[in-house]
Amino acid sequence: MRPDGRDLQQMTDEDSVNWFPHPAPDGRHMLYLAYPGGKKGHPFGKDVELRLMPAEGGKSRTLTTLYGGQGTINVPCWAPDSARFAYVSYSA
């Protein structure tokens, strides 16, 4: 969407339930959390995937599968140079 909230566009068309989109500071990528299809909300303590896609849209790729969910990437997580990001994985 534009900064003023206009022109909303869905970026993904996957069966997963996607949450917490984080655009990279350089504007090239979008990082997000993917829950298995059919999951309601964004609960803690679930098997999820951390996915990366081009910011202009297109195919995403799974970076890692982890035990996480709510709290994994809730806050700004990218390094200022867009080269790295932080996330939280929990123990089952």
C-alpha positions as a printed NumPy array, in Angstrom:
array([[  0.   ,   0.   ,   0.   ],
       [  1.017,   3.58 ,  -0.346],
       [  2.137,   5.493,   2.763],
       [ -1.291,   7.154,   2.932],
       [ -3.022,   3.743,   3.057],
       [ -4.378,   3.776,  -0.515],
       [ -3.94 ,   1.081,  -3.148],
       [ -3.975,  -2.038,  -0.963],
       [ -2.694,  -5.061,  -2.852],
       [ -2.342,  -8.65 ,  -1.719],
       [  1.235,  -9.8  ,  -2.288],
       [  0.932, -13.553,  -1.698],
       [ -1.339, -16.225,  -3.128],
       [ -0.132, -19.206,  -1.124],
       [ -2.166, -21.706,   0.89 ],
       [ -0.342, -20.555,   4.021],
       [ -1.634, -17.97 ,   6.475],
       [  0.883, -15.11 ,   6.327],
       [  1.638, -12.577,   9.058],
       [  4.07 ,  -9.852,  10.11 ],
       [  5.36 ,  -8.488,   6.78 ],
       [  8.641,  -6.638,   7.218],
       [  9.985,  -4.684,   4.235],
       [ 13.773,  -4.454,   4.025],
       [ 15.131,  -0.918,   4.509],
       [ 16.51 ,  -0.906,   0.945],
       [ 13.033,  -1.696,  -0.403],
       [ 14.116,  -4.84 ,  -2.282],
       [ 12.618,  -7.641,  -0.159],
       [  9.736,  -8.51 ,   2.137],
       [ 10.221, -10.913,   5.054],
       [  7.185, -12.589,   6.609],
       [  6.011, -15.486,   8.755],
       [  3.914, -18.273,   7.194],
       [  1.634, -20.557,   9.218],
       [  0.169, -23.759,   7.758],
       [ -3.047, -23.203,   5.779],
       [ -6.232, -23.037,   7.838],
       [ -4.533, -21.644,  10.96 ],
       [ -6.567, -18.93 ,  12.692],
       [ -4.732, -15.849,  13.891],
       [ -1.019, -15.778,  14.683],
       [ -0.525, -17.904,  17.805],
       [  2.704, -18.595,  19.669],
       [  4.307, -22.03 ,  19.756],
       [  3.614, -23.358,  16.259],
       [  5.671, -24.751,  13.399],
       [  6.067, -21.835,  10.994],
       [  8.221, -20.79 ,   8.052],
       [ 10.207, -17.61 ,   7.636],
       [  9.804, -16.546,   4.008],
       [ 11.409, -13.932,   1.782],
       [  9.988, -12.463,  -1.421],
       [ 10.783,  -9.591,  -3.773],
       [  9.133,  -6.382,  -2.552],
       [  7.491,  -5.863,  -5.945],
       [  5.804,  -9.267,  -5.595],
       [  6.55 , -12.653,  -7.054],
       [  7.53 , -16.065,  -5.765],
       [  8.621, -16.362,  -2.151],
       [ 11.206, -18.75 ,  -0.821],
       [ 11.339, -20.424,   2.576],
       [ 14.471, -19.435,   4.479],
       [ 13.89 , -21.683,   7.479],
       [ 11.23 , -23.71 ,   9.246],
       [ 11.092, -23.17 ,  12.985],
       [  9.033, -23.44 ,  16.152],
       [  7.76 , -19.93 ,  16.73 ],
       [  4.852, -17.713,  15.772],
       [  3.729, -14.713,  17.776],
       [  6.965, -13.043,  18.879],
       [  9.222, -14.432,  16.129],
       [  9.422, -11.218,  14.061],
       [  6.95 ,  -8.851,  15.725],
       [  9.271,  -5.844,  15.842],
       [ 11.458,  -4.22 ,  13.174],
       [ 14.054,  -6.895,  12.527],
       [ 16.183,  -5.813,   9.545],
       [ 19.699,  -4.404,   9.892],
       [ 19.889,  -0.858,   8.475],
       [ 21.905,  -2.106,   5.468],
       [ 19.289,  -4.82 ,   4.652],
       [ 22.001,  -7.499,   4.728],
       [ 20.706,  -9.321,   7.834],
       [ 17.698,  -9.675,  10.059],
       [ 16.962, -11.075,  13.506],
       [ 14.256, -13.504,  14.545],
       [ 13.304, -15.642,  17.537],
       [ 12.925, -19.437,  17.473],
       [ 11.491, -21.169,  20.531],
       [ 12.145, -24.598,  22.037],
       [  9.247, -27.044,  22.066]])
